[in-house]
């Protein structure tokens, strides 16, 4: 069970890099035949509901993963986080190396935007946690 969880975490950690490398930053919901769902000729309402289902599935995936990760000893959690980070950086470099110079520039910009959004979310989560402690 733990091995499957670790594999899932490793896979999930590479998804942002892969999505960034896709045209439109991974936002391929406006036509084309790039995903199995797009080949279904979904209505606008179905696409909206499908996106909501996928968001919910990703949220549940993160919660389940976190549940099992929280049971790991601190040393193993830290080692796993370091390995995941190194693997993600390696994948990002490999993806970037495949790109042309102008694509690399855009990739770098997208990467910076995502990092800023993550930092904002982390700051908000910290603020919210501190606020909740005082209430």
C-alpha positions as CSV (number, residue, x, y, z in Angstrom):
1,X,0.0,0.0,0.0
2,X,2.8,2.4,0.9
3,X,4.6,1.7,-2.3
4,X,1.5,2.6,-4.4
5,X,1.1,5.8,-2.4
6,X,4.7,6.8,-3.0
7,X,4.3,6.1,-6.7
8,X,1.2,8.1,-6.8
9,X,2.9,11.0,-5.1
10,X,5.9,10.8,-7.5
11,X,3.5,10.9,-10.5
12,X,1.5,13.7,-9.0
13,X,4.6,15.8,-8.4
14,X,5.5,15.8,-12.1
15,X,2.0,16.8,-13.4
16,X,2.6,20.6,-13.0
17,X,5.7,20.4,-15.1
18,X,4.1,18.4,-17.8
19,X,1.0,20.8,-17.8
20,X,3.3,23.8,-18.2
21,X,5.0,22.3,-21.2
22,X,1.7,21.8,-23.0
23,X,0.4,24.5,-25.2
24,X,-1.7,27.1,-23.4
25,X,-0.2,26.0,-20.0
26,X,-2.0,22.7,-20.0
27,X,-5.4,24.4,-20.6
28,X,-6.5,22.4,-23.6
29,X,-10.3,22.6,-23.0
30,X,-11.2,24.7,-26.0
31,X,-11.3,22.1,-28.8
32,X,-8.8,19.9,-30.4
33,X,-8.3,16.2,-29.9
34,X,-5.7,16.3,-27.2
35,X,-7.5,14.4,-24.4
36,X,-9.9,11.5,-24.3
37,X,-12.6,13.8,-22.9
38,X,-12.3,16.3,-25.8
39,X,-13.0,13.4,-28.2
40,X,-16.4,12.9,-26.5
41,X,-17.8,16.1,-27.9
42,X,-19.0,17.3,-24.5
43,X,-21.5,20.1,-24.1
44,X,-20.4,23.2,-22.2
45,X,-22.3,22.0,-19.1
46,X,-20.7,18.6,-19.3
47,X,-17.2,20.2,-19.6
48,X,-17.9,22.4,-16.6
49,X,-19.2,19.4,-14.5
50,X,-16.2,17.3,-15.7
51,X,-13.7,19.9,-14.6
52,X,-15.4,20.1,-11.2
53,X,-15.3,16.3,-10.9
54,X,-11.6,16.3,-11.8
55,X,-10.8,19.1,-9.3
56,X,-12.6,17.1,-6.6
57,X,-10.7,14.0,-7.5
58,X,-7.4,15.8,-7.3
59,X,-8.4,17.3,-3.9
60,X,-9.4,13.9,-2.6
61,X,-6.1,12.4,-4.0
62,X,-4.1,15.0,-2.1
63,X,-6.0,14.4,1.1
64,X,-5.6,10.7,1.0
65,X,-1.9,11.0,0.1
66,X,-1.4,13.4,3.0
67,X,-3.2,11.1,5.3
68,X,-0.7,8.3,4.6
69,X,2.3,10.6,4.5
70,X,1.5,12.0,7.9
71,X,2.0,8.5,9.3
72,X,5.6,8.3,8.1
73,X,8.4,9.2,10.5
74,X,9.7,12.7,10.1
75,X,13.1,11.6,8.7
76,X,11.3,9.5,5.9
77,X,8.9,12.4,5.1
78,X,11.8,14.8,4.8
79,X,13.8,12.4,2.6
80,X,10.8,11.8,0.4
81,X,10.1,15.5,0.0
82,X,13.8,16.1,-1.0
83,X,13.7,13.3,-3.5
84,X,10.4,14.5,-4.9
85,X,11.8,18.0,-5.3
86,X,14.9,16.7,-6.9
87,X,12.9,14.6,-9.3
88,X,10.6,17.5,-10.2
89,X,13.6,19.8,-10.8
90,X,15.1,17.1,-13.0
91,X,11.9,16.7,-15.0
92,X,11.5,20.5,-15.4
93,X,15.1,20.7,-16.7
94,X,14.4,17.9,-19.2
95,X,11.2,19.5,-20.4
96,X,12.9,22.9,-20.7
97,X,15.8,21.4,-22.7
98,X,13.3,20.2,-25.3
99,X,12.0,23.7,-25.9
100,X,13.2,26.3,-28.3
101,X,14.7,29.5,-26.8
102,X,11.4,31.5,-27.1
103,X,9.5,28.6,-25.6
104,X,12.0,28.4,-22.8
105,X,11.4,32.0,-22.0
106,X,7.7,31.5,-21.8
107,X,8.2,28.3,-19.7
108,X,10.4,30.2,-17.3
109,X,7.7,32.9,-17.0
110,X,5.0,30.3,-16.3
111,X,7.2,28.6,-13.8
112,X,7.7,31.9,-12.0
113,X,4.0,32.7,-12.0
114,X,3.2,29.2,-10.6
115,X,5.8,29.7,-7.8
116,X,4.4,33.1,-6.9
117,X,0.9,31.6,-6.7
118,X,2.1,28.8,-4.5
119,X,3.8,31.3,-2.3
120,X,0.6,33.3,-2.1
121,X,-1.4,30.2,-1.2
122,X,1.1,29.2,1.4
123,X,1.0,32.7,3.0
124,X,-2.8,32.7,3.0
125,X,-2.9,29.2,4.6
126,X,-0.5,30.3,7.3
127,X,-2.5,33.5,7.9
128,X,-5.7,31.5,8.1
129,X,-4.2,28.9,10.5
130,X,-3.0,31.7,12.8
131,X,-6.4,33.4,12.6
132,X,-8.1,30.1,13.4
133,X,-5.9,29.6,16.5
134,X,-7.0,32.9,17.9
135,X,-10.7,32.2,17.4
